[in-house]
Amino acid sequence: MTMKRNFGLGCALLGAIGLTSAADAAEQITFVSQGGAYQQAQTVAILDPSAKKLGITINQDSIPDAWPAIKTQVGSGKPIWDVVDTPTGNCLRGGEQGLIEKLDFSKIPNGAAMPESYRSPYSVSYEFYSSVLSYSQKTFPKDAPNSWADFWDVKKFPGRRALRNHPFATLEAALMADGVAPDKLYPLDVDRAFKKLEEIKPHITVWWTSGAQSAQLLNDGEVDMEMAWNGRVSAVAKEGAKVAFTYNQGILQSTSLCILKGAPNLDTAIKFINEAVDPVHQANLPLHIDYGPGNPKAFETSVIKPERAAQLPSEPANAVKQALMSYAWWSSPAGEAAEKRWASFMQK
């Protein structure tokens, strides 16, 4: 078994990496994720142990947005990548467009045992994060905002606000602010969501465009409350910022594993996916980064201690407070139309 890494290039360069033996050529895959601390955490928690157990070589590549490359590689008829860790919606629309392999779950028992809402015919959940309501503890030392209705209530909770400049999770938050229950969101009432967003729009100081920007807004005290990803809030809190968040009405989001259509190492890729969502490997991930395991059985292992589990977005007690994002809806024509409508909303 060997592990070869190629972080940050955005294109798999297997010729430059090289193969060490004929055995490697027979049992290898190219795995692609998003780089940085996240991919480094995966390497230690999941990829190295999986490669060792299966006796395979895992070549790694990273790219911030895999979707354009998926289309290009499959369109060429000679894809280089095998398994991609990408936002779940990419797996679904890729499957619908003939770019992603349909999975045979009889060969992926770890995936088959996961909740139906955590998998699709083309993908299996790999890790979870949440879009949460975060706030400054300096501004709100007590009686902090605890729901999206509170976020919208500028009289009871005055202060500077920020939202993500993207419809994902933002439309869901607007509907929950308008009284829709987290488990009754889909199909989204898009007109209702945008009407509610028009109410809060004059009170939004910043529409952030990256996780780093959202973290900086909190860390520097530029906003008093905002929608942010849980891991970003946790990171600045660990650095000493007086900030906190609630999982109440969070929007639980995921990346998933899927296989490119015509992947050069299909059989090995399927074996790898099954191994990657093994409960013990999955339980190892949050020991290295603030993401929740994609396989809920990870919480039944002895790896994740109760105090750590309580901090994670996909921990069952936290997950039940949240809305599970429907990537099936977002990849549908209605979801695509909502994405296009967002640009018009922001330009007004």
N, C-alpha and C positions, 0 to 999 in steps of 0.2 A: 504494500500500500504506500502511495505517496500522495502528497497534497501540493498542488502548484497554484500560486496566487498571481493575480494580474489585476490588482485593484486600480480603479480610476481611469482606465484607458478608454472605456466606452465601446470597445470592440474587441472581440475575442481573437487573440493572436496566437493560436496554438502552434503555428510553425516556429514562432520565436520562443515559445515555452519549451517545446520539445517533449518527446516521450522517452522514458528511460528503458523500456523493454517491450518485447512483443506481448508480454502478459498485460502490461499497462494498456496497450492498444486494444486488447480484447475486453478489458473491464475498466472503462473510464466513462466519465461524464464531464460536461462543462456546465457548471452552475453559475448563475448570474443573479446578483442582488444589487443593492444600492450603495455599497461602499461604506467607508468611514467606520465609526465606532460600532455601528449596527452590524456590519458584515464581520468585523473582527470578533464581536461577541458570538455571532453564529459559528464562526470558525472553531472557537474554543468549545462552545457548548454542544454543537450539533454536527458540524461538518467533519471535523477531525475524528470524533468518536464513530460517526457513521462510516467514514472511509475505512477506519481500522476494522470495524466489525464485519463489513461486507468484503474487505480485501480488495478495494477498488481505488483508482486514482480519481480525485476530484480536482479538475482544473477550475479555477475561479476567475470570473470577470465581474466588473461592476459598471453600472451606468445609472444616472439619476432617473431617467425615464426610458424603460425598455421598449415601450410600445412601438415607436417608429422603427427600431431595429428588428423587432419581431416581424413586422410587415415586410421589411426589406429582405430579411434572411429567408423567410418562407416563400416570398415571391420569387426569389432567385432559384428556388428548387433545390438548393444545397445549404440548408441551415447549418450553422456551426454550433450554436447553443443547444443544450438538451433541456435542462430544467431552469425555470425562471421564477424568482421570488418577486412578485409584482402586485400592485393593487388588484384586489379581487375582480374589479370591473374589467380589467384588461384580459383576464382569463376568460371571462364570460363572453365579452364581445369577440375575442379571438376565436373562441369555440364556434360562435354563431357565424363567423366569417371564414371558417375553414382554416384558421391559422394555428389552432391549438388542438392537440390530440384529445380525443375522448378517453377518459380513464376507465380502466377495468378494475372496479373496486374488489373483485374477488381476489385480485393480486395485491391489494393494498388493505389488508385487514385492519391496520391501525386507523386508517382513514375511514373505513366502512363503519367502525365502531363509534365514530364521532357523531354529534348531533347532525341531523339532516340539514339544519340551517347553517352549519359550518362547512358544508361541502356542496359541490355542484357536479354535474357530469364531466366538467373539465378541470376542476380544481379542488384543492383541500386547504383549509385555513392553516396558516403557518405561524402567525403571531398577531396579537391584537394591541391596539392603542385606542385612546378615546379622545374625542373633542369634548372638553369639559368647560364648565364655568369656573374661571379662576379669578382671584381678587387679591387686593392689597390688604394685609392684616393691619397696616398702619391706618388706612382709611376706615376699615371695618374691623376693629379689635373684638367686637361682639356683634351679634345680630347681623351676620354677613349674608349677602345674597345666596340663595340656595336653590333657585329654579330659574328657568328662562323668563318666567313671568316677573320675577324680581329684577332680572337684567333689564327688562323693558320698562320697569317702573322707575322712571327718572325722578319722581317726587320723593318716594320712600327711600330710594337708594341713589342719591345724586352723585355725580362723579364722571370722570372721563372714561370712555368706553372704546373697545376695539373689537372688531369681528374680522374673520378671514374673508379675503376677497376671492371667494369661490362659493358656488352654490352647495357643494357637498357639506353636509352637517349644518350649514347655515340655514337652509330652508327647513330642515327638521327642527332646529331650535326655534325658528319663528312660529312654526305650527304648535310646538309645545307651549310657547309663550301665549298662544291664543287658545290654549285649553285642550289641545288634542293629546290623548294619552300616548305614552311612548310606544305601546304595543299596538296602536291603532293608526299609525302614521301613513302606512302604504296601502294603496297608491297615494302619493303626495297630492294634496290639493294645492296645486302650484299657484293659482290665482290668489287663494287665501294667504299663502306664505308670502308672496310678494307684497300684498296689501299690508300685512303685518310688518314687513321690513321697511315699508315706506314710513311707518310710524317712528321707527327707531333711527332711521337714516340720518336725520339732522343732529342726532346726539352721538354719532360715531366719530370719534376723533381720528382714528386710524383704521384703515382697511388693510390688514397685513397680508403679505404675500409669501412669507417663508416662516418656518418654525423658528429659525434663528431670530428673525425680526420680532416675532411674538414674545420670545423669551427676553429680548432686550427691552421691550416696552415695559414688561413687568419688573425686570431687574433695575431699570433706571427710574422707576416710578413715574413713567410718562402716562400711564393709564391706571385707573383704579379697579377696573374689572375688564375681563375680556374672555372670549372663546380662545382656548389654546389646547395644544396636545398635552396630555398628562405628563409625558416624559420630559417635556420642556419645562413645565412648571416645577416638577420634582428636582430637576437639575439646578435651577436657579435658587430653589429653596435650600438645597444642600450647600450652596455657595454662600448662604447667609441672608438671602433676600427674605423679607417678611411677606411672603406670599403663600397662598393656600388655594385649594380647589375642592370641589365636590363632585362625586360621581353621580349624584342625583341628576337625572335627565341628561346624562352624558350620551354621546352618540358613539357606540362601540363600532370601531372600524378595523379592517384587517388587511393584511397582505396574504396572498395564497401562493401555493406552488402549482405550476402547470408546465406542460411539456410542449415544445414547439412541434407542429405538424411536420412529419418527416425527419424528426430528430435522429442524428446518426447513431445514437446509442439508446434506443427506445427501451429495450428490456432492462438494461442497467439503470436507466432513469426511473423506471417504475419501482425497482427494488429500492433505489435511493429514497424516493418519496415516502414509501412505507416506513423506512428506517428513520427519516427525518422527523416524522410526526409520532415516533415512539414516545410514550408518556415520560420516560426518564430523560431522554434527550431534550424533550420540550421543557421539562421542569428545570433543566440546567440553564436555559436561556435567561430567565429573570435573575439569575445569580450574577449576571454580567451586564445587564442593561435593563432599563425600566419599561420593558414590554411584557405583555402577558402571553402565556403559551397559547398556541392555536388549538391544542388538544386539551380539553378540560380534564381528562384523566390525569394530567400532570399534577393536578392539585390533590390527587389521591395517593401520590407517592410520598416518601419521607424526605424528598429532596428540598421542597419548598416549605419552610417553617411558617407557622400560622401568622407571625407578625409580618413576614414578607408577603405572604399571600394577600393579606388585607390591604396592601398597597397597590395591587395589580388590577388593571382594568377588567380582565376576563375572569377573575376570581368569582365564583358563582354568586356570592352575596352582593358583589359590586355589579356584576353583569345584569342581575335582575332589576336593578334600579335604572337601567339604561335602555336606550333604543338601539337595537341591532340594525345597522345600516343594511338596506336591501340593495345590493349591487345589481340584482336582477332588474329592479325598477330603474336604477340609474343607467343601465346599459340598454334599456328599452327606448323606442322612439320618443316616448313621453319624457324620459330622463334626458335624452340628448337635446330635446327641444328646451327643457328647463335650463340646461347649460348655456345654450345660445341666448336665451332670454336674459341670463345674468349679465352679459356684456351690455345689453341695452339698459338694464337697471342701473348699472354703475356709471353709464355715460350721461344719465339724466342730470 
